[in-house]
C-alpha cells in the first residue's frame, strides 16, 4: 500500500508519528471516453478561458474569485501559514462513546500505521481506547481541507474514520413530501413487521458482492468475444405503480411474504 498522508497523532502531550492509508478499494471499472464512430480516445486538456491556450500543471495555481472578478492567488505556503501546527497533526481533543455518533455522520475510513519507533506508544493508545470503550474525536487537515474524525480500534489496528461536520448535513425537512400524517392500520404494520422478522439476520459483509460490477464485466467479455455490436436487451417490464389504496398495499405485503417463504 502507498501512504496518502504522513504526520502524527497528538494525544495529550504524547506525539505518535504515523502514516495513513486508504481503508477502501474502488470497485469502479475504468471506462474511457471515446469518439463512437472510430473509437478514438478523447483527451482532456486544461485551457485558458481567455486565449484557449493549454496550461501546463507547473503554471496552475489556486485562486479565490472576488465579486469584481479579480482573483486572490493562494500557494502551498499560504495554506500552511493558516495553521502550520495542524497541517500534519491528527489532534485528539475529546473522547466519546462511538454509539453516540449517528451513522449519517460517518464518511470514510483510513488505516493508521505507526512509524518504526512509535510502535509502543501506538499500542498504548490502542489499548487505552479498548479499555475505555471510547473513540478519540479529532481534527486533521488533508489536501488543504480540515476534517473531523474519530480514532477507533479495529482488531489490532487503529482506524481513522472521517466524519462530517454538522453543517455539511442537509435538514430532512427540505424534502417536502415526507409524510407526517399518514395513518397505518394494525394489520398493515403487523404484516410489515413479519416481513422484517423473516429477513432479519446478523450482519456478515462477506455475503454481499458488487453484482452490478460482475454483470458489467460479463457483458464486456461477451461483446469483446462477439467482436461487434449486439442488440440491446429488451427493457424489463415496468411494474404498475401502486395507487396507494389500502387493499393494494395489503396485497403487496402478502405477495412479499409469499415470495420470502418460497
N, C-alpha and C positions, 0 to 999 in steps of 0.2 A: 504493500500500500504506500501511497505517496502522501506525506503530510500536507495539509492545506493551510495550516496555521501553526506558528510557534510562539510560545510565550510562557506564562507562568500562572499558577493559581495562587491568589492571595487569601490566606486563611489565618485571620488574626495577624500575628507578627511572623507567621510561617509563610515561606515562599516556596512553591513547588514548580520547578521548570518542567514544562510538558509540551507535547505535540498533539495536535488534533487531526483526526482522520474522519472522513465522511462515514457516517454509520449506515448509509444506504447505497444500493446499486440501482442504476436506472434500468428499467425494462423496455425503454424505447428502442424501436428498430429504426436504424438510420435510413431515411428515405431522402434521396437527393431531389432537388428541383431541376427539371429538365424541360427542354422545348419538345413538345409532343411529336411534332412531325418528323424530327430527325434524331431524337434522343440526345441532343446536345446539352451538356451540363451547364447550368446557369451559375455565374459567378457574381457575388455581391461585392461592390466596392464602396468605399467611403469617399463621397464627393462633396465639394464645397457648393452650397446652395447659390452662392453669388456668381461664381465663374464656371461651375461644372467640372473643375479640375479634381482629380483624385488626390486625396490627402494621406500621406504615409503615417503610420502609427506614431513615429517619433515626433511628429508635428501636432499631434492631437492633445488638447488639454481639456479640462472640465471648467465650465463656466456657468454662473448664475445670471439669468437674464433679468434685467431691471425693467421697470414699467416703460421707460423711454426707449427700450430696445438695445441699450448698451449691455455689455457683459462684464461681470467681475470674474476674472480668471483665478482659479484655485489650483495649486500644485500639491505634491505629496507633503512638502514641508508645512504648508498651510494647514492641512488636515492634522498633521502630527502636533502642531502648536496648540490646537484646541484643547487637548488634554493628553499630553505625551505620556503621562504615567499610566494611562488606562488603555492605550492602544495595543499593548502587549500583555495585558493582565486580565485574567478572569477573577473579578473581585467579588468574593462571597461577603454579602452584607447582612444576611439573615438566614435562619434555619426554620423550616416549616414542615408540616406533615404533607406528604405527597398527595394524599387523597383530598386535601383542601383545594387542589387546583382542578377546576373544571376542564374536561377533555378538549373543549373548544380553544383553549389557550396553547395546547401542545402543537409544535410545528415541525421540528427537525432534530434528529439525533446525531451526535458526534461521539467517536471513541476517543477517550483521553488516555494518552500513554506518557509515563514519566521519562525523564532523561535518566541515563545510567546511574548518576549519583544521587537521584531523588527517589529511588525505589522505596526506601524505608518510610519517608515522610508521606509518600503516596499511599503506602499500606496503612499508615496511621490514620489518614483521613478516611480511607475506605472503611476501616474497622470502626471508627468513631461514627460514621454515618450509619453503618449497620446496627451498631449497639443502640444508637439514639432513635433509630427507625425514622430518621428525618432526611430531608434533602437540603442542599445548600442553594439558596436563591442568590443569583449572581448577575452581574452585568459584564459585557465584553464588547469590544469593537472589532468588527471584521469587515474588510473592504469599505472602510470609511463610514460604516453604519453601526450605531450602537444597538446591541441586542440584549434582551432579558433571557435568562436561562436558569435551569436547575442542574445541579450536580447530584447524581444518584448512583447507587451501586447496582450493578447487574452482574451476577456471578462473581468473578474475581476482578472485574473491571469497573472503572468509574466512567459513566457516560455523562456527557453534557447534552441536555435536551433544550434546544432553543424554544422559547415560548413567546407568545405575542404580548405586546403591551396592550393595556385595556383599550386605549383609543384607536387601536388597529381593528377592533371588532365592531361590526355594524349591529345596530339595535334591531332585533327581530320585528319590532313594531313597524319598521319601514316596509315590511311585506304586508300590504293592506288586506289581503284575502285570507289571513289566518283566522279560522273560525273560533269564536268565543261564546256563541250562544246556541250551538247545535245540541239537540237532545239525542242521546243514545239509549236505546232500550236495553233492559237487563239481558234479554235473550241475545241481542247482538253482541253485547260486551262479553257475556259468558262464552259465546262461540269463538270470539276473537282471542280470549284468554286460553281456550282449549288449543287453538292453533299454535299459540306461543309455547304452551307446555309441550306439544308434540314436537316442536322444532328446537327445543332447548337442549343444549349440550355444553360441555366445557370447552373453553377456547383452546384450539390447537392450530397455531399458524401454519404448521407444515401441511395441513389439509388443503390449504387454499392456494390455487395456482392462477397465474395470469392466462386465462383461457383465450382472451382476445389476441394476445401475442402469439399463442400457439396456432390459432386458426389463421392468423395473418401469414405466418411462416409457411404453413401448409399451402395456402393459396399462392404465395410467391413461388414455391417449388413447383407447384402444378403448372403455373403459367410459364415458368422457365423451361420445363420439360416439353411443353407443347410448342414452344418457340413461335407463339403467335397469339393474337388477341382471342379471347374467349367471350362468348356471350355472357352478359351479366346474369346472375341467378335471378329467378323470378322473385319479386319482393314478397316478404311474408305477409299473409293476410292480416289486416288490422282487426283487432278486437273491437267490437262495438263499444262505444263509450257508455259508461254507466249513466243512467238517468238520475241516479241518486235516490230513487224510490226505495221505500223500506223493504219491499219484497225482493227487489233486485239485489240489495245488499245482503240480505239473508241467504239468497240463493248462491251468491258468490262465496260467502263464508262456508256454506255447506259443501260447495264444489271444492273449495280449498282443502277442507278436512278430508274429503274423499280422496283427493289426489295424494295427500300425505300418507294416508293409510295404505294406498296401493303401492 
